[in-house]
Every structure is written in C-alpha cells, then in structure tokens.
C-alpha cells in the first residue's frame, strides 16, 4: 500500500486465531492493511473496531458494515470500546511505531531525510510538539529523554549543547537541530545517531511508553479468556515492555509468589518471537527491526 505497507501481515493476523463470529480490535489502523486481512477472515457476524489518532489515516476508513473506525488514541481502548457497547473482545492487534506515511510526509518532521519544522506529533490535536520539547525542556529533562528513549551515551552533551544554542535563538527546524548537534554527528555514524535522537524526541512528544503501558493494561481487561494479543514492536524499549507484561503482568519488579513459590501469570506465550523474513525486508526495509509477540489470555 502507498500509505503503509503492513509488516508481518499474515503472521500477525494468524496469531489472532480469528473466529469468524468474533470481535477484534486493530489499535493501529494506519493504511488499513491489517484490518482488511482481519475482515477477510471474519464471517458476516464478526466485528472489527480500529483505532487511529492520526487524522491522515481516517481517509482510509473501510466501507464495511462489520467495521468501525474510532478516531482516538489507543490508550483509551477500554473507554471507547465501552462507548460502542463492547466489553470483551476475542483479539487485539497492535503495530506500534510510525507509519510509512508519517515518515514520508516531510512536514510531519518524523524523518531524518527531510527538513521540516520540529513537530513529530502523531495527532495534530496534541499540544506538545518537538519544538516545545527542544526549546522549553530544561537540561535535566532533555538529558533524561535522550538517555532513556534514545539510549544515547552522549545525552548530557546533547542536552547541554541544545540549551546553550537556544539561548541565542530558537531551534525551529530539523535542519537547525542537526546543525546544533553537528559536532556529535561523524559522517559514518550520522544516520544512526540522528535516528536515535529523533526516536527519543518522538517518544517524548507522543508519550509512547506511557501510552503502551495503558494499552497493555487495558488489553488484559478487555480480552476474553482465550483471547489473543498480537503486538509488533520496533525498538528495544517497546519490546521489553511487551515481553515483561506478557510474561508476568508487570512492567518492572517481580510478582509476589505464594507459599509454594508459584505466581499467577495473565498470559500464555504463543510460539516464539517472530521477525520478518529476508524476502519481506528486501521489499519493505522498514520491516527490518520488527518483532512480533503473540500471547493468549489465561482464564
């Protein structure tokens, strides 16, 4: 698809073990690739609800009586399913991260390839954007952001340099930011470091880690026993959260054990970690870092 080429399409939908009369949710609708495959496998009594906060994605809505597009952030999964009269579902699919369309539209500011205003908002309704993060966060907050979300060893230097530069004039565009940090971007590592910098800012702007935690917690609440969760992540921060929550229902620490040393777990892992084939990566380079985890809610 021109809008977004769905990653691990068959594997992700296979992981849901679709029941023809089931109720399913695609929380990252985008171009609708995964949703169309789910609908293809549903019978006339099946239902599919999809979430997307990005206004650009709404034009891809599918004309199908079984389909409902909810134009909201998937951190409000439970609230908006209940608004539509749904309290339990049979499967939930999430393809995390940025869509191909968002990367390819220069003015959105997601891509290191283009010059654009500092934006990086997945929803244009959000008040916080990359400009505000770069120009108003104090040095400590910037340092933490680059360290935690970009996993950048030079986070203290980046933060200090940005604060010094913006005291002279605002940092308004992606080109301005690259220029400010140019001395830390050697030619052979420039693309890699910039990708980590952009990732850190994007995660902060969109509160992606908090949103993911909200989503996973609510997924457990709305899935029926035996319902499936199929999640594609693209960087280690996301994947660690998904892996830990699926394993023990917690994001940090360890669950309490009973007298016999046992503890209850919310999910059963289905199969092993799935990554794209070399053939898929050759036709869709953005699939190269994808990791798919599938889990089933225990009764």
C-alpha positions in Angstrom: 0.0 0.0 0.0 1.1 3.5 -0.7 0.1 4.8 2.7 1.7 2.0 4.8 2.9 -1.4 3.8 1.7 -3.7 6.7 4.6 -5.6 8.4 4.3 -9.3 9.1 0.8 -9.2 7.7 0.0 -12.9 7.7 1.9 -13.8 10.8 0.3 -11.1 12.9 -3.3 -11.9 11.9 -2.6 -15.7 12.1 -1.6 -15.0 15.7 -5.1 -13.8 16.5 -6.6 -17.2 15.6 -9.6 -15.5 14.0 -13.0 -16.8 14.9 -15.5 -15.9 12.1 -18.0 -14.6 14.5 -15.5 -12.9 16.9 -14.9 -9.3 17.9 -11.5 -7.9 17.1 -9.6 -4.7 17.5 -6.8 -3.2 15.4 -5.5 -0.4 17.6 -3.1 1.0 14.9 -5.3 1.2 11.8 -3.0 3.4 9.6 -3.5 2.3 6.0 -5.8 -0.5 7.0 -3.7 -3.4 5.7 -4.0 -5.5 8.9 -7.7 -4.5 9.3 -8.5 -5.7 5.7 -6.9 -9.0 6.4 -8.9 -9.5 9.6 -12.1 -8.6 7.8 -11.2 -11.1 5.0 -11.2 -13.8 7.7 -14.3 -12.7 9.6 -17.8 -14.0 8.8 -20.9 -11.9 8.5 -21.4 -11.9 12.3 -17.9 -10.8 13.1 -16.9 -7.3 14.2 -13.8 -5.2 13.8 -13.0 -2.0 15.7 -10.0 0.1 14.7 -8.3 3.0 16.5 -6.1 5.7 14.9 -5.4 9.2 16.3 -3.8 10.5 13.1 -6.2 12.5 11.0 -4.4 11.4 7.8 -5.4 7.8 8.5 -9.1 8.5 8.7 -9.4 8.8 4.9 -8.5 5.1 4.7 -11.7 4.0 6.6 -13.1 0.8 5.2 -16.7 0.7 3.9 -17.9 -2.5 5.6 -20.8 -3.0 8.0 -18.6 -5.1 10.3 -16.0 -2.3 10.6 -15.9 0.7 13.0 -13.1 3.3 13.0 -12.6 5.0 16.3 -10.6 8.3 15.8 -8.8 8.2 19.1 -5.5 7.2 20.8 -5.5 3.5 21.7 -4.5 4.4 25.3 -8.3 4.9 25.6 -9.1 1.4 24.4 -11.4 0.3 27.2 -13.3 3.6 27.3 -14.2 3.8 23.6 -15.0 0.1 23.3 -17.5 0.5 26.1 -18.9 3.6 24.4 -19.6 1.3 21.4 -21.2 -1.3 23.7 -18.3 -3.7 23.7 -16.9 -5.1 27.0 -15.0 -8.1 25.8 -13.1 -8.9 22.6 -11.5 -12.0 21.1 -8.3 -10.5 19.8 -6.3 -7.3 19.7 -3.6 -6.3 17.1 -1.1 -3.5 17.5 1.6 -2.5 15.0 3.5 0.1 17.1 5.7 2.9 15.9 5.4 5.4 13.0 3.6 4.6 9.7 5.3 4.8 6.4 3.0 7.7 5.5 4.1 9.6 8.6 7.8 9.1 7.7 7.2 10.1 4.1 5.3 13.4 4.7 8.2 16.0 5.2 6.1 18.5 7.2 5.4 15.9 9.9 9.0 16.1 10.9 9.5 12.3 11.6 12.1 11.6 9.0 15.8 12.5 9.1 15.7 12.7 5.3 13.7 16.0 5.2 13.9 19.5 6.6 10.8 20.4 8.4 9.5 22.3 11.4 10.1 20.4 14.7 6.7 18.6 15.1 6.7 14.8 15.4 3.1 14.7 16.7 1.2 11.5 15.8 -2.0 13.5 16.3 -2.2 17.1 15.2 -4.6 17.7 18.1 -1.8 17.2 20.7 -0.5 20.4 22.2 3.1 19.2 22.9 5.3 19.1 19.8 9.0 18.6 19.2 9.6 22.4 19.0 8.3 22.8 22.6 10.4 19.8 23.8 13.6 21.1 22.3 13.1 24.8 23.2 11.4 24.6 26.7 12.6 21.4 28.5 15.4 22.1 30.9 18.8 20.5 30.6 18.0 17.7 33.0 14.8 16.7 31.2 16.5 16.7 27.9 19.3 14.6 29.2 16.9 12.1 30.7 14.9 12.0 27.4 18.0 11.3 25.2 19.3 8.7 27.7 16.1 6.8 28.4 14.4 7.0 25.0 17.3 7.3 22.6 19.8 5.2 24.7 22.4 7.8 23.7 25.7 7.8 25.7 26.2 11.4 24.8 22.9 12.5 26.2 24.5 15.0 28.7 26.4 16.7 25.9 23.4 16.8 23.6 21.3 18.4 26.3 23.9 21.0 27.3 24.6 22.0 23.7 20.9 22.4 22.9 20.3 24.6 25.9 23.3 26.8 25.0 22.2 27.1 21.4 18.6 28.0 22.1 19.7 30.8 24.4 20.9 32.6 21.3 17.9 31.8 19.1 15.1 29.2 19.0 15.8 25.9 17.3 12.9 25.8 14.9 13.5 23.1 12.3 15.1 19.6 12.0 17.9 21.3 10.0 18.5 23.7 12.9 18.7 20.7 15.3 21.2 18.9 13.1 23.3 22.0 12.8 23.3 22.5 16.6 24.4 18.9 17.1 26.7 18.6 14.1 29.9 18.2 16.0 28.5 15.0 17.5 27.5 13.5 14.2 30.5 12.0 12.4 29.7 11.0 8.8 30.0 7.3 9.3 27.6 7.3 12.3 25.4 10.3 11.5 22.3 8.5 10.3 22.3 6.1 13.3 22.8 8.8 15.9 20.1 11.0 14.3 17.7 8.1 14.2 18.2 7.7 18.0 17.8 11.4 18.6 14.6 11.5 16.6 13.3 8.4 18.3 13.9 10.0 21.7 12.1 13.2 20.8 9.2 11.4 19.1 8.6 9.1 22.1 8.6 12.1 24.4 6.2 14.1 22.2 3.7 11.3 21.9 4.2 9.8 25.4 4.7 6.5 23.7 5.9 4.5 26.7 3.0 5.6 28.9 0.5 5.0 26.1 1.9 1.5 25.6 1.6 0.7 29.3 -2.0 2.0 29.3 -2.8 -0.1 26.3 -1.3 -3.3 27.6 -3.0 -3.0 30.9 -6.4 -2.4 29.3 -5.8 -5.2 26.8 -5.8 -7.6 29.6 -9.0 -6.2 30.9 -11.0 -6.3 27.7 -9.7 -9.7 26.3 -11.9 -12.7 26.9 -10.2 -15.7 28.4 -8.5 -17.4 25.4 -8.4 -14.1 23.5 -5.2 -13.3 21.7 -2.9 -10.3 21.7 -0.6 -9.8 18.7 1.9 -7.0 19.0 4.7 -5.7 16.6 7.3 -3.5 18.2 10.3 -1.8 16.5 12.7 -0.9 19.2 14.0 -2.5 22.4 12.1 -0.1 24.7 8.8 -1.2 23.3 9.7 -4.9 23.1 10.9 -5.0 26.7 7.6 -3.6 28.0 5.6 -6.1 25.8 7.7 -9.0 26.8 7.6 -8.3 30.5 3.9 -7.6 30.7 3.1 -10.8 28.7 5.4 -12.8 31.0 4.1 -11.7 34.4 1.6 -8.8 34.1 4.1 -6.2 35.4 6.3 -3.6 33.8 9.0 -3.7 36.5 9.8 -5.8 39.5 8.6 -9.3 40.1 5.2 -10.6 41.1 4.6 -11.9 44.6 4.8 -15.7 45.0 2.7 -17.9 47.1 3.9 -20.2 49.9 5.0 -22.8 47.3 7.0 -20.3 45.2 4.4 -20.0 42.5 2.8 -16.9 41.0 -0.1 -16.5 38.6 0.5 -15.1 35.1 -2.0 -13.3 32.9 -1.0 -14.6 29.5 0.4 -17.7 27.9 3.0 -17.0 25.2 2.1 -18.4 21.8 5.1 -19.6 19.8 8.5 -17.9 19.7 9.4 -14.4 18.8 8.7 -13.8 15.1 10.8 -11.5 12.9 10.4 -10.7 9.2 11.9 -12.9 6.5 14.8 -11.7 4.4 12.3 -11.6 1.5 10.0 -9.2 3.3 12.8 -7.0 4.4 14.1 -6.8 0.8 10.7 -5.4 -0.3 9.9 -3.4 2.8 13.1 -2.1 4.5 11.1 -0.6 7.4 10.3 -4.1 8.5 13.9 -4.9 9.4 13.6 -4.1 13.1 10.1 -5.5 13.6 9.5 -8.1 16.4 6.2 -9.9 16.8 5.0 -11.4 20.1 1.7 -13.3 20.4 0.0 -14.1 23.7 -3.2 -15.7 24.9 -5.1 -14.6 27.9 -5.5 -17.3 30.5 -8.8 -18.0 32.1 
